[in-house]
Amino acid sequence: MSKQPNIVLIMSDDLGYEVIGANGGSSYKTPSIDSMAQQGMRFENAHVMPLCTPTRLSMMTGKYNFRNYLGFGLIRPDEVTFGHLLTDAGYNTCISGKWQLYSYNPPDQHPEERSSGQKIEDAGFDEFCVWHPHHTEEKGSRYKSPVIYENGEFRTDTKDKYGEDIFCDYIIDFLERKKDDEKPFFVYWPMAATHKPHEPTPDSPEWDSFDPPSNRSIGAKTWADLEDASWEDDPKFYRDMVEYHDKVIGRLLNYLENQGLQEDTLVIYLGDNGSPADVCSMMHQHNEICGGKGKTSDRGTHVPLICLMPGTIPSNTVQTDLIEATDFLPTIFEAAGLNFPEGYIIDGRSFYPQLKGEKGNPRDWMFFHFEPMNRRHGLNDLRQIRFIRDHRWKLYETGELYDLEADWDEDIPIYEVEDSKSQSEARNRLNPVFSQMTN
């Protein structure tokens, strides 16, 4: 390569490990993502936080949430993320997709938290095309006839268009304008799909007759107003949404290939947390896995991770190293040959050597600091949940140990007084990590 690599980071919303065909999922057709795995590297043990905001904060900053978690749907207004860092490093930068990090509560719910996050205009990206830039009651649809905020103005041409098509179109237009630039590009695509509401896509028979109720709820003043204006979304459309979002991802991958950009571009694809609880998917035709979004078990944290860069990443390879949400920023930085600014705290560990087929410096454990603080759902009492896991064992700060080989769903907690020799060894190995995790 004559310049630093381009970076494209794609993140599905509410899509767990079991959904993707390359991982053994058999309920949905995901040929585009499966093709990435055939041409690149698939990871078996990538884990993130159980909800979207905690994952995004860790991924965008390389830090654990105890350092920077402000609240659900919020990122600190002064937080430095990969948008700022890569723009400052000379990359052409673009975000297209879901923002939802500036203001989350409606007017009647803890108004002191409104407008307390980071504006998309201040997020460091050269260009943006996003859904939910401002207040929750103004966000409207993210799918059919979406409300889209592009570079400081709301678009007026989205009627009967589909959100992910608009986001993908914007990315391709951005790349078309930047592909011959001397500067490399960084594209962040935090997808709206496959998050609720589960609605028809342009490939669904119901598409033409469907009128998204989320646009009819714009201007609601309370959570009750929003809920009254909502509809009973149907999990049957999750299949349509998974398959359509794979199709849109395929459009971007095809563009990169047709433009001869694949070998110069590191494409990272992952999910932001587990699948919705009301969605059950099959793996290998016989194992049913129901989603665990919001749960700290593997149903909530285990996500697909696939990386593609022909000529750098060996094709059709599987990596079993442990990967956590803080690891993406240092991986991107190492791929780009960049150093972090002086004083910047980084908790993650780069897995770029593994992408090149080298041993690298694999993790012995992953740490999770999870604050499911979302007053809308009455979770005030759950201030934080901290746990550590390795390939087999998982230890919560409150003392419960689980053997994930025998108890994947964490139904049988093991307490210290019950420890066998191997359980005691695992506890003694993992427990000291908690004391390291302080501000």
C-alpha positions in Angstrom: 0.0 0.0 0.0 1.2 3.5 -0.9 -0.6 5.1 2.0 -2.2 4.2 5.3 -5.1 1.7 5.0 -8.6 2.8 4.7 -10.9 1.6 7.5 -14.6 0.7 7.3 -16.3 -0.3 10.5 -19.8 -1.8 10.2 -21.9 -2.6 13.3 -25.3 -4.3 13.2 -27.8 -3.3 15.9 -29.2 -6.1 18.1 -27.7 -9.1 16.2 -26.1 -11.9 18.1 -23.5 -14.5 17.1 -26.1 -17.1 16.3 -27.7 -15.1 13.5 -24.9 -15.3 10.9 -24.8 -18.2 8.6 -21.0 -18.4 8.7 -21.2 -18.9 12.5 -23.6 -21.9 12.0 -26.9 -19.9 12.0 -29.5 -21.6 9.9 -32.6 -19.3 10.3 -31.5 -16.5 7.9 -29.7 -16.1 4.7 -26.6 -13.8 5.1 -24.6 -14.4 2.0 -22.8 -11.0 2.0 -21.5 -11.4 5.6 -20.8 -15.1 4.9 -18.7 -14.1 1.9 -16.7 -11.8 4.2 -15.9 -14.8 6.3 -14.9 -16.9 3.3 -12.5 -14.1 2.1 -11.3 -13.0 5.5 -11.2 -14.0 9.2 -14.0 -15.0 11.4 -13.8 -14.7 15.2 -15.4 -17.3 17.6 -15.0 -15.4 20.8 -15.8 -11.7 20.3 -17.9 -10.2 23.2 -19.3 -6.7 23.8 -21.6 -5.1 26.3 -25.2 -6.3 26.6 -26.7 -2.9 25.4 -25.8 -0.5 22.6 -24.7 2.6 24.4 -22.1 0.8 26.6 -20.7 -1.0 23.6 -20.5 2.1 21.5 -18.7 4.1 24.2 -16.1 1.3 24.8 -15.6 0.7 21.1 -15.3 4.4 20.1 -12.9 5.3 22.9 -11.0 2.1 23.7 -12.0 2.6 27.4 -14.0 0.6 29.9 -17.3 2.2 30.8 -16.4 3.0 34.4 -14.2 5.7 32.9 -16.7 7.4 30.7 -20.3 6.1 31.1 -22.7 9.1 31.5 -26.0 7.4 31.0 -28.0 5.4 28.4 -28.1 7.1 25.1 -25.4 9.6 26.1 -21.8 10.2 25.5 -19.9 12.9 27.3 -19.8 16.2 25.4 -16.1 16.4 25.8 -15.3 12.7 25.1 -12.6 12.0 22.5 -13.5 9.2 20.1 -12.2 7.6 17.0 -14.0 10.3 15.0 -11.8 13.0 16.6 -8.6 10.9 16.7 -8.7 9.7 13.0 -9.7 13.1 11.7 -6.8 14.7 13.6 -4.5 12.0 12.2 -5.3 13.0 8.6 -8.1 10.6 7.7 -11.2 11.6 5.7 -13.9 10.6 8.1 -17.6 9.8 7.8 -20.4 8.4 10.1 -23.6 7.2 8.5 -26.3 5.5 10.6 -27.5 5.6 14.2 -26.2 8.3 16.5 -28.5 8.4 19.6 -25.8 9.8 21.9 -26.9 13.4 22.5 -30.2 13.3 24.3 -32.4 10.3 25.3 -35.1 11.2 27.9 -38.4 12.9 26.8 -39.3 16.2 28.6 -41.0 14.7 31.6 -38.3 12.2 32.4 -35.3 13.6 34.3 -35.1 16.7 32.2 -31.7 17.5 33.7 -30.2 14.7 31.6 -31.6 16.1 28.3 -29.1 17.6 25.9 -26.3 16.4 28.1 -24.5 14.2 25.5 -22.4 15.0 22.5 -23.8 16.7 19.5 -23.2 14.9 16.2 -21.6 18.1 14.9 -19.0 17.9 17.7 -18.3 14.2 17.2 -15.2 14.8 15.1 -16.3 13.4 11.8 -15.9 15.4 8.6 -19.3 14.3 7.4 -22.4 12.7 8.9 -25.7 11.3 7.8 -27.5 10.1 10.9 -30.8 9.1 12.6 -31.7 10.3 16.1 -29.3 13.3 16.2 -31.2 15.2 18.9 -34.2 14.4 21.2 -35.9 11.1 21.5 -39.4 12.5 20.8 -38.1 13.9 17.5 -36.3 10.9 16.2 -39.1 9.5 14.0 -38.7 6.4 11.9 -35.3 4.8 11.3 -36.6 2.5 8.5 -39.4 3.5 6.1 -39.6 7.2 5.4 -36.8 7.9 8.0 -35.9 11.1 9.7 -32.3 11.8 8.6 -30.0 14.6 9.7 -27.3 15.2 7.2 -24.4 17.6 7.7 -26.5 20.0 9.7 -29.9 19.8 7.9 -32.8 17.4 7.9 -33.4 15.7 4.6 -36.7 16.2 2.9 -36.4 13.5 0.3 -36.8 10.3 2.4 -40.4 9.5 1.9 -40.9 5.7 1.1 -37.1 5.2 1.2 -35.5 2.8 3.7 -33.0 4.0 6.3 -30.2 1.6 5.6 -30.4 2.3 1.9 -29.9 6.0 2.6 -27.0 5.3 4.9 -25.3 3.0 2.4 -25.9 5.4 -0.5 -24.3 8.2 1.5 -21.3 6.1 2.3 -20.8 5.1 -1.3 -21.2 8.8 -2.4 -18.6 9.7 0.3 -16.2 7.1 -1.0 -16.7 8.1 -4.6 -15.6 11.6 -3.7 -12.7 10.5 -1.5 -11.4 7.3 -3.1 -8.7 9.1 -5.2 -7.7 11.5 -2.4 -4.2 11.2 -1.0 -5.7 10.9 2.4 -7.1 7.5 3.5 -10.7 7.3 4.6 -12.4 6.1 7.8 -16.1 5.1 7.6 -18.2 4.2 10.6 -21.6 2.6 9.8 -23.5 2.1 13.1 -26.5 0.4 11.5 -30.1 1.0 12.6 -31.0 -2.5 11.6 -31.9 -4.9 13.1 -33.2 -3.1 16.2 -36.9 -2.9 17.1 -39.4 -2.0 15.8 -39.4 -5.1 13.6 -41.0 -3.8 10.5 -41.3 -4.6 6.8 -38.3 -3.9 4.5 -38.5 -3.0 0.8 -38.3 -6.8 0.1 -41.3 -7.6 2.3 -44.7 -8.0 0.6 -46.2 -5.6 3.2 -43.8 -2.8 2.3 -46.1 -0.8 0.0 -49.0 -0.7 2.5 -47.0 0.0 5.6 -47.1 3.4 7.3 -44.4 3.7 10.1 -46.1 4.7 13.3 -42.8 6.1 14.7 -43.2 9.1 12.4 -46.7 9.7 13.7 -45.3 9.9 17.3 -42.9 12.9 16.6 -43.6 15.6 19.1 -44.6 13.3 21.9 -43.9 14.9 25.3 -43.7 11.8 27.6 -42.8 8.1 27.4 -46.5 7.4 27.7 -47.1 9.4 24.5 -44.4 7.5 22.7 -45.7 4.2 23.9 -49.3 5.1 22.9 -48.1 5.9 19.4 -46.1 2.8 19.0 -47.3 -0.5 17.5 -47.0 -4.1 18.3 -44.0 -4.9 16.1 -43.9 -8.4 14.8 -40.8 -10.6 15.4 -41.6 -12.3 12.1 -40.1 -9.3 10.3 -36.7 -9.9 12.1 -35.9 -12.3 9.3 -36.7 -9.8 6.6 -34.6 -7.2 8.4 -31.6 -9.5 8.9 -31.6 -10.5 5.2 -32.2 -7.0 3.9 -29.4 -5.5 6.0 -27.1 -8.2 4.7 -28.1 -7.2 1.2 -27.2 -3.6 1.9 -23.9 -4.5 3.4 -23.3 -6.5 0.2 -23.8 -3.3 -1.8 -20.9 -1.6 0.0 -18.6 -4.6 -0.2 -19.3 -4.9 -3.9 -18.5 -1.2 -4.4 -15.1 -1.6 -2.6 -14.3 -4.6 -4.8 -15.4 -3.0 -8.0 -13.4 0.1 -7.3 -10.3 -1.9 -6.5 -10.3 -0.7 -2.9 -10.5 -4.1 -1.1 -6.8 -4.7 -0.7 -6.3 -1.2 0.7 -9.3 -1.3 3.1 -9.7 -3.0 6.4 -13.4 -3.9 6.8 -14.5 -4.8 10.3 -18.0 -6.2 10.8 -19.5 -6.9 14.3 -22.8 -6.7 16.3 -23.4 -4.3 19.1 -25.0 -6.7 21.6 -27.1 -9.9 21.6 -30.3 -10.4 19.6 -33.8 -9.3 21.0 -35.2 -11.7 23.7 -38.3 -12.3 21.6 -36.3 -13.6 18.7 -35.2 -17.3 18.6 -32.8 -18.5 16.0 -31.6 -21.9 15.0 -27.9 -23.0 14.7 -27.0 -26.1 12.7 -30.7 -27.0 12.3 -31.1 -28.4 15.8 -30.0 -25.9 18.5 -32.4 -23.1 19.2 -30.9 -19.9 20.8 -33.2 -17.1 21.9 -31.7 -13.6 22.1 -30.4 -12.1 25.3 -30.1 -8.4 24.7 -29.6 -6.7 28.0 -28.4 -9.9 29.8 -24.9 -10.4 30.9 -24.8 -14.0 29.8 -23.3 -15.0 26.5 -26.8 -14.5 24.9 -26.3 -10.8 25.5 -22.6 -10.4 24.8 -21.5 -12.9 22.2 -21.5 -11.2 18.8 -20.3 -11.9 15.2 -16.9 -10.4 14.3 -15.5 -10.8 10.8 -12.6 -8.8 9.3 -11.7 -8.5 5.6 -8.6 -7.2 3.9 -7.4 -9.4 1.0 -3.6 -9.7 0.9 -3.3 -8.8 4.5 -5.8 -11.0 6.3 -5.6 -14.7 5.3 -8.8 -16.0 3.7 -11.3 -18.4 5.2 -9.6 -18.4 8.6 -11.1 -18.7 12.1 -9.6 -17.0 15.2 -10.5 -18.2 18.7 -8.7 -15.5 20.7 -10.8 -13.4 23.1 -11.9 -10.0 21.8 -13.7 -7.3 23.8 -15.3 -4.0 22.9 -12.2 -1.9 24.0 -10.0 -3.7 21.5 -11.3 -2.1 18.2 -9.7 1.3 18.6 -6.2 0.1 19.3 -6.5 -2.4 16.5 -7.5 0.4 14.1 -4.6 2.5 15.3 -2.0 -0.2 14.9 -3.4 -1.0 11.4 -3.0 2.7 10.5 0.5 3.0 12.2 -0.7 5.6 14.6 0.2 6.5 18.1 -2.3 7.7 20.7 -2.0 11.3 21.9 0.1 11.8 25.1 -2.0 11.0 28.1 -4.8 9.2 26.3 -5.9 6.2 28.3 -6.5 3.0 26.4 -7.8 -0.1 28.0 -8.1 -2.2 24.8 -5.5 -4.5 23.2 -4.9 -4.6 19.5 -5.6 -7.8 17.6 -4.1 -6.5 14.4 -1.2 -9.0 14.5 -3.8 -11.8 14.6 -5.5 -10.3 11.5 -2.2 -10.7 9.7 -1.9 -14.4 10.7 0.6 -13.8 13.6 0.3 -14.9 17.2 0.0 -11.4 18.6 -0.7 -10.8 22.2 -3.9 -12.6 23.0 -6.0 -11.9 26.0 -6.1 -14.2 29.1 -9.4 -12.6 30.1 -12.1 -10.0 29.2 -13.4 -7.4 31.6 -17.0 -5.9 31.6 -18.2 -2.9 33.6 -21.9 -2.7 32.7 -24.3 0.1 33.9 -27.7 -0.7 32.5 -29.0 2.7 33.7 -32.2 3.3 31.8 -34.9 5.0 33.9 -37.5 4.3 31.3 -37.3 0.6 32.0 -37.1 1.0 35.8 -33.5 -0.2 36.2 -32.4 2.5 38.7 -31.4 -0.2 41.2 -28.9 -1.8 38.8 -26.1 0.7 39.2 -23.3 -1.5 37.8 -22.5 -5.2 37.1 -18.9 -6.1 36.8 -17.6 -9.5 35.6 -14.6 -11.2 34.0 -14.4 -14.2 31.8 -11.8 -16.3 30.0 -12.4 -19.1 27.6 -14.1 -21.3 30.2 -14.8 -19.4 33.5 -16.8 -16.4 34.3 -16.6 -14.5 37.6 -18.9 -11.7 38.8 -17.6 -9.2 41.3 -20.4 -10.3 43.7 -18.7 -13.7 43.9 -20.7 -16.0 41.6 -18.5 -18.2 39.3 -19.8 -20.0 36.3 -18.3 -22.9 34.3 -19.4 -21.8 30.7 -18.5 -25.2 29.2 -21.1 -26.9 31.4 -23.5 -24.0 32.1 -23.6 -21.6 29.1 -26.8 -20.0 30.4 -25.4 -19.4 33.8 -28.1 -21.3 35.6 -25.9 -22.8 38.4 -23.8 -20.2 40.3 -20.7 -21.6 42.0 -19.9 -20.0 45.4 -16.4 -19.9 47.0 -17.4 -22.4 49.7 -18.3 -24.9 47.0 -15.1 -24.5 44.9 -13.3 -27.6 43.6 -9.6 -27.2 43.0 -10.1 -26.1 39.4 -12.8 -23.7 40.4 -10.7 -22.2 43.1 -7.8 -21.8 40.7 -10.0 -20.0 38.2 -11.4 -17.7 40.9 -7.9 -16.8 42.3 -6.7 -16.1 38.7 -9.6 -13.8 37.7 -10.5 -12.1 41.0 -7.4 -9.8 41.2 -8.5 -8.1 37.9 -11.3 -6.3 39.7 -8.9 -4.3 41.9 -7.1 -3.1 38.8 -10.3 -1.5 37.4 -10.4 1.8 39.1 -10.4 5.4 37.8 
